[in-house]
Amino acid sequence: MNSRTQTGPAHKAPADSRVTLAHIMSEHDTNLYGTVHGGVVMKLVDDAAAAAAGRHSNGPAVTVSVDSMAFLRPVRAGQLLTVHAALDRAGRTSMGIAVRVTAEPWNTSGRVIDVATAHLTFVAIDSAGSPRAVPALRDGDPSADEAGRAAT
C-alpha cells in the first residue's frame, strides 16, 4: 500500500464516502414547543458525519469538533428528516465533513425544505485510540465541489 493509509487507496473522491441518513420524526422527538429537539437533529448530524468519516478513513473515526451548526427552520413530528454528509477536507489524520439537513412530509410528495447545516471535524483512530493517516481527497475532483454544494 502507501504511507498515507494502510487499508485503502491513497486518494478518494468525496462521492466515495457520501452518506444520506433519513428518519421519520415522531412525537417522542419533540420538545414542549411541539418542534423536534435540536439535540435530536444534532445526533443525526453526528451519526451521518461519522459514517462519512469512517467510509473515507476505512475504519473508526471520532468527532473532534462541531465547527458550526445552524438551525434554519423548525422540524415537526411527521416530517421525514434527511441528513446529507460529505467530506470537504482531508488532512493527515483529520477530516472535515459538511452536512445539510432537509425535511419533507413523510407520507406524500411535498416541498423539501432546508432545516439545518453543520460542519464537523473528525479524526481517524487506530485500535489503540491513536490518530492514524487517512486518504487524501482527489485534487480537482468535480465531485468535491458537488459534495460541498449537496451537503451545505
N, C-alpha and C positions, 0 to 999 in steps of 0.2 A: 504494500500500500504506500502511503505517503506519510510525511511527518505531521500533516495537518490533522488528520483523523485516522484512527486505527480501523474503523469498520465501515468505510464507505468512500464515496468519491471525494476528490479534493474540492470540487465546486458543485453547488446545487443552485437551481433556479428557485425563486420564491414559490412558483407554482408547485414544486415538488413537495412542499410542506404545508400548503394552504389547507385550512380546516374550516368547515362550516358545521356549527352545532345548533340544533333547533330544539325548543322546549315550549310546550303549551303552559302558559301562566295560569295558575288556579287561585282560588280564594285563600289557600294556605300561604301563598307568596305575598299577600297584600299587607299593608300597614293600616293604621287607624284612619287614614285618609282615603282608603279604597284603591290606592295605587300600589304597584309592586315595590317592595323594599329595594332601595338602592343596593343593599348588600347582596340580595339575590342576583341582581344583574351583574354585580362585581364578581361573584363566584363563577358565573357562567363565562364571563370575560376571561378570568384567570384560567379556567378549565380549557377553553379553546386555545388561548395563547400557549398554555403548557403543552398541549398536543402538537401545535405547530412547532414549538421549540424542540420537543422530543423527536419529531419526524426529521427536522433539519439536522439535529445533532446525532441521530441514530442511537438514542438512549436517553437516560434521565437528564432532566434539566429542572432547575428550581427558580422560582421568582426571586429576583433581586430587588426590583422596584416597580411600582406603578408610577410611571413618569408623568402621565396625565390621565384624567378621567373626566369626561364631560357628559352630564345628563342633559339631553336636548329636549325631550318630551316625556311625559309620564307614560308608564305602561300599565295596562289594566288586566285584570283576570279575564280569561277568554281570548287573549291575544297570543299568537304564535310569535315567540321571540326567536330571532335568528342571529347568531353571532358568527361573524366572518373574521378570521385571523390569518395574517400572512407576515412572513419575515420581511423587514425592510432594511435590516443591517445585520451583518455577522462580523464580529471581531475575532480575536484568537480563541476565547472561551465563552464570550457573551454574544447574545442575540437580541436584537430589537424587534418587537412584534407590534404591528399596527392592527387595531381591532375596530370593527364597525358593527353596531348592533341595530337591527331593524325589527319592526313589529308590524303585524298584519292580522286580520281576522283568522282564527284557526280553522273555521269550517266553510268559508266561502272565498271566492276570489275577490280580493279587495285591494285597496290602496296600501302600498308598502311605505312605511314612514321610518325615517332615521330617528332613533331614540337615544343613542349614546355613541361616543367614540372613546378610544383609550389607546395608550401606548405603554407597553411593559418591557422590561429588560429581564432576561433570563440568563443563567449561567449553566452550562453543561457540567455534570459531575460524574466522577467515576464511582466504583463500588465503595471506595473509602470516603466519599464525600468531597474529594478534592476536585478543583476545576480541571476540565480536560478540553482539548482542542476540538473545534467544530469546523465543518467545511465552510469555505468562503462562498459568498454569493457570486454568481457569474457576473462579470463586468459587462455592461452594455446589454444585458438581457432585457428584452422588451417586457417580459413578464414582471420585472422588478417595478417598473412604473405602473403596470396594470395592478399589481398586488397592492401598492400603496393607495391607488385610487379605489380599489374594491374594498379595502379594509378601513379606509378612513373617509 
